[in-house]
Amino acid sequence: MINALIRAVYRVAHWGLRLLWFIRRPETTGALVAVWHHGRVLLVKNSYRPQLTLPGGYIRPREDRRIAAVRELREEVGIKVQPKRLVHAYHGTHLFEHRQDTLDIYELELDDAPSVRVDDREVVRAEFHTPDEALSMEIVPHLEEYLTRRIGREVA
């Protein structure tokens, strides 16, 4: 019951942010982690957004992008990793949700399947998919561009 209430708060807060972004048209910066295991990438479903994405989030003021990626990976899916394990793979800016959203994506290749946990509040689902499966789903624009480049497809 409490998780459902917290998910509702996330949805209302995100709706409020989108309204603010519509008015202000800000620039935002984030860092995501593409966790790869045997050719499949870990996608997460946030409770407040319809699109799937990678674990990650906003970069705090004066925070290193790679450190932010490690922090968000731990907070969202419980995967702990040293920053030096992450390999920078993507940098791009898209107009998304009424803002200029600049993201960096870091890759983490794992031989063993990680133990993934979600809080069922901010993140409600986390699962591995092939790039082709992911590209057939509703995903955020940065992820679509990253995956199409990674598998050598033409970017739409």
C-alpha positions in Angstrom: 0.0 0.0 0.0 2.8 2.4 0.9 4.6 1.7 -2.3 1.5 2.5 -4.4 1.2 5.8 -2.6 4.9 6.7 -3.1 4.5 5.8 -6.9 1.6 8.2 -7.1 3.7 10.9 -5.5 6.5 10.2 -8.1 3.9 10.5 -10.9 2.5 13.8 -9.6 6.0 15.2 -9.0 7.1 14.3 -12.4 4.0 15.8 -13.9 4.8 19.0 -12.0 8.4 18.9 -13.3 7.2 18.5 -16.9 4.9 21.5 -16.5 7.8 23.6 -15.1 10.0 22.4 -18.0 7.3 23.4 -20.5 7.4 26.9 -19.0 11.2 27.3 -18.5 12.6 25.0 -21.3 15.8 24.2 -19.2 18.9 22.3 -20.0 19.4 19.1 -17.9 22.3 16.7 -17.5 22.3 13.1 -16.6 24.3 9.8 -16.6 23.0 6.3 -17.5 24.6 2.9 -17.3 24.1 0.3 -20.0 24.6 -3.0 -18.1 25.4 -5.7 -20.6 25.2 -9.5 -20.0 25.6 -12.0 -22.8 24.4 -9.5 -25.5 21.4 -8.2 -23.5 21.1 -4.8 -21.9 19.3 -4.1 -18.6 16.3 -1.8 -19.1 14.3 -0.2 -16.2 10.8 1.0 -16.0 10.3 4.0 -13.8 6.9 4.4 -12.1 6.4 8.0 -13.4 7.3 7.6 -17.1 5.9 5.4 -19.9 9.2 4.8 -21.7 11.8 2.3 -20.7 15.3 3.6 -20.0 18.7 2.6 -18.5 19.5 2.9 -14.8 20.7 6.4 -14.2 19.6 9.9 -13.4 20.6 13.5 -12.9 24.1 14.7 -12.1 24.3 16.7 -8.9 26.1 20.0 -8.9 29.9 19.6 -9.2 29.4 15.8 -9.3 31.6 13.8 -11.7 29.4 12.1 -14.4 30.9 8.7 -13.9 30.4 9.0 -10.1 26.8 10.0 -10.7 26.3 6.9 -13.0 27.7 4.6 -10.3 25.5 6.2 -7.6 22.4 5.9 -9.7 23.1 2.3 -10.7 23.4 1.4 -7.0 20.3 3.4 -6.0 18.0 2.2 -8.8 18.9 -1.5 -9.2 21.3 -2.3 -6.4 24.4 -3.0 -8.6 27.6 -1.8 -6.9 30.6 -1.2 -9.1 33.8 0.8 -9.1 33.7 3.9 -11.3 36.8 2.7 -13.3 34.7 -0.3 -14.5 32.5 2.0 -16.5 33.4 2.7 -20.1 32.1 5.9 -21.7 30.0 5.0 -24.8 27.7 7.8 -25.7 27.2 11.6 -25.3 24.1 13.3 -26.8 21.4 15.9 -26.4 17.8 15.5 -27.3 14.7 17.6 -26.7 12.8 15.4 -24.3 9.9 16.3 -22.0 10.2 20.0 -22.9 13.9 20.3 -22.0 17.3 20.0 -23.7 18.5 16.8 -22.0 22.1 16.0 -22.3 23.1 12.4 -21.3 26.2 10.3 -21.0 25.9 6.6 -21.2 28.5 4.3 -19.7 28.8 0.6 -20.4 29.3 -2.1 -17.9 30.0 -5.6 -19.3 29.3 -8.5 -16.9 30.2 -12.1 -17.3 27.9 -13.2 -14.4 24.3 -12.2 -14.2 24.0 -9.4 -11.6 21.6 -9.6 -8.7 19.1 -6.8 -9.6 16.7 -5.3 -7.1 14.1 -2.6 -7.6 12.4 -0.6 -4.9 8.9 -0.8 -6.5 8.6 2.9 -5.9 10.8 4.9 -8.4 11.8 1.8 -10.3 9.1 -0.8 -10.8 10.8 -3.2 -13.2 14.3 -4.1 -14.4 15.0 -6.8 -17.1 17.5 -7.7 -19.7 16.6 -7.4 -23.4 18.5 -7.7 -26.7 19.0 -4.5 -28.6 16.4 -5.5 -31.2 13.8 -6.2 -28.5 14.6 -2.9 -26.8 14.3 -0.9 -30.1 10.8 -2.4 -30.6 9.7 -1.0 -27.2 8.9 2.5 -26.1 12.2 3.8 -25.0 13.7 7.2 -24.3 15.4 9.0 -27.3 18.9 8.8 -26.0 18.7 5.1 -25.5 17.3 4.6 -29.0 20.2 6.6 -30.5 22.8 4.7 -28.4 21.4 1.3 -29.3 21.1 2.0 -33.0 24.7 3.2 -33.1 25.9 0.2 -31.1 24.3 -2.3 -33.4 25.2 -0.4 -36.6 21.7 0.6 -37.6 20.8 3.9 -39.3 19.5 6.5 -36.7 16.0 7.5 -37.5 
